[in-house]
Amino acid sequence: MKQISLEIGSGGRLMQEFIRDKIVRVFNNRYLKPLHDAAFLPEGLALTTDSYTVDPIFFPGGDIGSLCVNGTVNDLVVSGARPEFLSLALIIEEGIDMPDLEKILLSIKKAATRSGVKIVTGDTKVVPRGQADRIYINTAGVGRLISRPQPERINPGDKIIVTGPVGEHGLAIMLARNNFRMSSKVRSDCAPLTFLLPLWKKGALWMRDITRGGLATVLSELADRLKHPLLVEEEKIPLSRAIRGAVEILGIDPLYLACEGRALIVAGEKEAAQILKYLKKNPASRQAAIIGEVQDRIGRPGEALLRTRSGGLRLLEPLTSELLPRIC
Amino acid sequence: MKQISLEIGSGGRLMQEFIRDKIVRVFNNRYLKPLHDAAFLPEGLALTTDSYTVDPIFFPGGDIGSLCVNGTVNDLVVSGARPEFLSLALIIEEGIDMPDLEKILLSIKKAATRSGVKIVTGDTKVVPRGQADRIYINTAGVGRLISRPQPERINPGDKIIVTGPVGEHGLAIMLARNNFRMSSKVRSDCAPLTFLLPLWKKGALWMRDITRGGLATVLSELADRLKHPLLVEEEKIPLSRAIRGAVEILGIDPLYLACEGRALIVAGEKEAAQILKYLKKNPASRQAAIIGEVQDRIGRPGEALLRTRSGGLRLLEPLTSELLPRIC
């Protein structure tokens, strides 16, 4: 590849290859190598970062402000860390309206308060008109480890849980761009996952927030790390009515649509039942479901398989090309 | 102000007001309030962040890669912290040449190795053509506190030290844009200030890296925090021959030009002499100089004064409007 293409930023296979070949190989160190959502630092700290370039900056269910807090908070939560401190760096395009900026800043404050994190340091850059698109935001997050993910303890029979309906953020952004001239009730699921923190003490072995690349990509990447294949049942994957309607009309696979407030959790059978009970009590995850399990009979190591509604088996590949750029 | 203007990003007075009124007031907390270059977290940690949007991305003396490491490293050093870990978040414009990106990544690695910091986590976003300008980079840095700056212990008679000639980064960027069709030997001073860390144990009371807004802005901001005015002597401020020549031709005040490898240090008279001795031994700061002192006879509290070569006194105001956007 001679030039960087949009696909590099899609969260899919090309991005994984880019990160492996161009980033990890260059900066090779033991903190970076595990490629989890956050780095585990000495003394029980975790550090993570994300830049947010979402377009449009205001969308049903959220805005770039709530997204830049929740996204980074969630990366810490699924890494086993309680989010504590955020940095906030703004790259603003000259000419953005002050009321829009103020609305975003208030949204950041509201989201930070909701998750119990403090914005402790920051940076502001302004670039000339035409050298950004309204505003890009970077947050880095520091959290305190409660427990470390234990993918090495995942075994056949362990259950795969999804904490709620998938695809809402991706579809909300897609429709907000109005490319399809379609009205819909779909709202982004953008929300903090801090309510999942107690699950690290209830037997969760692994968690991942479902973002770029969607559920299929997360499952495929997880399978890549395990000695055993994964199998999920299509009919068990929660989808909202609005998503069902829209994806049918548009012919989009909801398993590749991003979420910003959902996670995948793996736990032993007994623990999974307790975790599901806990999730169903929480309004943010009352549609949580066990969607499948780690296999020792069906599939080969490295594979994530989907049993379709018609009973067939489909291999879930990671997203390869960009569904839409600037989803988060 | 109804729209964000380029001046907000200049490091000058408008930026200070924006940060005070729109950021600190909204996110009001005890970590953010001191507005130092880094936030002081519990357990002796410091956190800082900066986004880098420099144009051009390659310039004499450095590139956006060395800049995004050294800038964040230096913010930690002047906050009294030994830099340990960096996050790295790339916002890449579709179409940037892979060899350019690889060159930048290697430059990041080299700079990180030189400063002894590890890149431990990251993020990659790609935005469509025309929605960024080649590449913007954010780094957040975590450091371990050696000592906390003690501006409250600064008293009349304390000395003001600058660690080397000022203005080189700003002028190098200005000339690299080729707006002046002028050739020059000026190179950016972009470099890590980690060699200053031992000075925290040698009596340094306060340090600040001289970046956007230049020496004049840093002095003016320092004076704003102190009970006593500052006085510096123009003839003692180190300037390289190349800078002297260029600023004369262009009619630019070098005191408002950014550096990326220089710091201002305040220390008591005795300690300042020892600090100067230490600095002069180091090749990176052999042109260090004591340029002035904290006053109790000349000026009023809050003032930073310059005694000009002709003997007059000039009040140093913080930069108010943008010299040039995207300097760092």
Interface residues (C-beta under 8 A of the other chain):
Chain A: M1 K2 Q3 I4 S5 L6 E7 I8 G9 M15 F18 I19 K22 I23 V26 F27 N29 Y31 L32 A38 A39 L41 E43 L45 L47 T48 T49 D50 S51 T53 E84 F85 S87 L88 A89 L90 I91 I92 E93 E94 G95 I96 D97 M98 P99 L101 E102 L105 L106 I108 K109 A112 K118 I119 V120 T121 G122 D123 T124 K125 V126 V127 P128 G130 Q131 A132 D133 Y136 N138 A140 V142 P325 R326
Chain B: M1 K2 Q3 I4 S5 L6 E7 I8 G9 M15 F18 I19 K22 I23 V26 F27 N29 Y31 L32 A38 A39 L41 E43 L45 L47 T48 T49 D50 S51 T53 E84 F85 S87 L88 A89 L90 I91 I92 E93 E94 G95 I96 D97 M98 P99 L101 E102 L105 L106 I108 K109 A112 K118 I119 V120 T121 G122 D123 T124 K125 V126 V127 P128 G130 Q131 A132 D133 Y136 N138 A140 V142 P325 R326
